[in-house]
Amino acid sequence: MTTTISRRGRPKGSGIDDRIWLRELSHLLRIQPDRTPTGAIKALGVTDPSTIRRLRDKHKRLQVEA
């Protein structure tokens, strides 16, 4: 008999594949290092605040892991 403990709150991760956006973001930041991640995301044409936050957080997480 398996017992699973249900967690409280929202589950971690959105499950959305952002590899293309993150690749474009890192390329833009590489060629323009004075730009902030949020500014670079907006320069890519993303306007939704939730998407901006998600991409910024994923980019930061990838930078810490590398």
C-alpha positions as CSV (number, residue, x, y, z in Angstrom):
1,M,0.0,0.0,0.0
2,T,1.5,3.3,-1.1
3,T,0.9,6.4,0.9
4,T,1.5,9.8,-0.6
5,I,1.8,12.9,1.4
6,S,-0.1,15.7,-0.2
7,R,1.7,19.0,-0.2
8,R,0.1,22.3,0.7
9,G,0.1,25.2,-1.7
10,R,0.8,25.5,-5.4
11,P,3.1,22.8,-7.0
12,K,6.6,23.8,-8.0
13,G,7.3,24.4,-11.6
14,S,4.9,25.3,-14.5
15,G,5.8,22.5,-16.8
16,I,6.1,25.0,-19.6
17,D,9.0,24.5,-22.0
18,D,10.9,27.8,-22.2
19,R,14.1,26.5,-23.7
20,I,13.8,28.6,-26.9
21,W,13.0,31.8,-24.9
22,L,15.9,31.1,-22.5
23,R,18.3,30.5,-25.4
24,E,17.3,33.8,-27.0
25,L,17.6,35.6,-23.6
26,S,21.1,34.3,-22.9
27,H,22.2,35.2,-26.4
28,L,20.8,38.8,-26.1
29,L,22.5,39.1,-22.7
30,R,25.8,37.8,-24.1
31,I,25.9,40.4,-26.9
32,Q,24.6,43.2,-24.7
33,P,26.0,42.6,-21.2
34,D,24.8,46.0,-19.8
35,R,21.2,45.0,-20.3
36,T,19.2,43.6,-17.3
37,P,17.4,40.2,-17.7
38,T,14.0,41.9,-17.4
39,G,14.9,44.5,-20.0
40,A,16.2,41.7,-22.3
41,I,13.0,39.7,-21.9
42,K,10.9,42.8,-22.8
43,A,13.2,43.4,-25.8
44,L,12.3,39.9,-27.0
45,G,8.6,41.1,-27.1
46,V,7.3,39.4,-24.0
47,T,4.7,41.7,-22.3
48,D,2.9,39.4,-19.8
49,P,4.1,40.0,-16.3
50,S,3.7,36.4,-15.3
51,T,5.8,35.2,-18.3
52,I,8.5,37.8,-17.6
53,R,8.7,36.7,-14.0
54,R,8.8,33.0,-14.9
55,L,11.6,33.5,-17.6
56,R,13.6,35.7,-15.2
57,D,13.4,33.2,-12.4
58,K,14.3,30.3,-14.7
59,H,17.2,32.2,-16.2
60,K,18.5,33.0,-12.7
61,R,18.2,29.4,-11.6
62,L,20.2,28.3,-14.7
63,Q,22.9,30.8,-14.0
64,V,23.3,29.6,-10.4
65,E,23.5,25.9,-11.6
66,A,26.1,26.6,-14.2
